[in-house]
């Protein structure tokens, strides 16, 4: 019965996602798709693949940061479809649908509630804000990174829950989780946040464990993920020499940037709750003083959310 339920929901997610994005498969290459895909000759010949592993990657791929897994997916898509836009959109759609399925599976494991898991998976599949990443082919890095990120997290939940199971199966699942995490990081560097998510998961969903058990779990599983982060940083900044131009903070300094980001965070929360006026490239005015009404309001909202999370954890 449990397997049938999962299969039924997964099928439903595929159908609903297909209906939502059915009209997108013939959309043309737009915005960053042109330099990164349609006009990019680097991805048109597998003989150029070694370029993914040399500092020439940035000139060849037109990327400013090191995201070789995403660029590799462009190689594969061009080999399959050349510039037939349908195939490129199909890949993005499949990744998005896979992400929705993983959200469903993770929610099912975390909350042990079929309704919550069903709503989570379907909401992720149809939420308008997802269209920003799904419809822009060059934004595939977000889809790829999230797919492997969620997969690594899901596998971690499984393997860390096998308290009494030892041997090859446990090590294999753990290894697959580490490999998935590496693919996530090399799709988009934002994935380096996973170790923090693992800590939060262990603290919030394994609350019965004492400090000794937590340390034991951390020592057993965390090093693999941290090794991925360290290796990525070393490769990115030493081997690949991916040192971008100095950070250009809003208003010219880090304090202004931090003040501005309070408003940005709340703006993103608003998009999740009220997803209208979506844009491929958002422009947000910098806040230069803590007395800015936007900063004051946003700080209050964030404080309330943190307090609610704390009360929920304690409750």
C-alpha positions, 0 to 999 in steps of 0.5 A: 500500500505504501509503495502504491501511494508513492507511485500514485503521488509521483505519477500525479506530480508528473501529470500536474507538472506536465500540464503547467509547463506544456506550453513552454516547450516551443519557447525560443532561446532568450536572455542568457540562453543566447551566449551560453547555449545557442551562440556557444560553440564550446558545447558543440563538440565533445572533443572540447570536454577537457576544457571543463577541467582547465582555467580556459573553462571561463573563456570557453563557456562564457561562465564567470564562476566554475559550474562544470556539471551544468556546462556538461549538461549543455554538451549532452543536450547539444549532442542529442538535440543540437539547437532544437529548443524542444529538447532543451526545455524538456531537460529543464522540465524533467529536472524540475519534475524530479525536484518536485518528486524529491520534495515529496519524498523528503516531506514524507520521511520528515513529517510521516504525513501523507497529506503534508507530503502530497501538498509539498510536492504538488505545491513545489511543482506548480508554484509560479516562482519556479518558472524563473528557473524552468523556462530559462534554459541557461538557468539550469544550474539552479535546477541541477544544483537543487536536484543533486542537493535534495538527492544528497539530503534524502540519501543522508536521511535514509542512511543516518536513520539506519541505526542498526544496519551496517555493511556495504548497503549503508556505505553505498548509500552514504557514498551516493549521497556524497557524490550527489552533493559534489555534483550539486556543488559543481552545478552551482556553488550555493550548494555549499550550504548543505552541511548546515542543513544536515546539522539543522536536520539532526538538531530538529528531527533527532531531538531524542539523541544526547550530545554524545550521540550527536557527536558520534553521528557528526563524526561519522557522516559530516566529514565527507560533505565537508571534504567536498566543500574544501576540495571545491574551494581549493579547485575553484581558487587555486587550480581553476584560478576563479578569482572574480572581480572584487565584490561590488556591494550595494551602496559600496560597502558590506554594511549597506549590503547587509541592510539591503539584504534584510529587505531582499530576504523578506521580498523573496518570502513575499514572492513565495506567498504572493508570487506576482510580478515575477522577473528574470532579473530583479532590481532592488534599491539599496538601503543605506541606514538602519532607520530605513522603513524597509530595513525596520519592517524587514528586520521585524519580520525576520525576527518574528519568523525566527522567534516562531521557529524557536517556539516551534522547536521548543514546543 
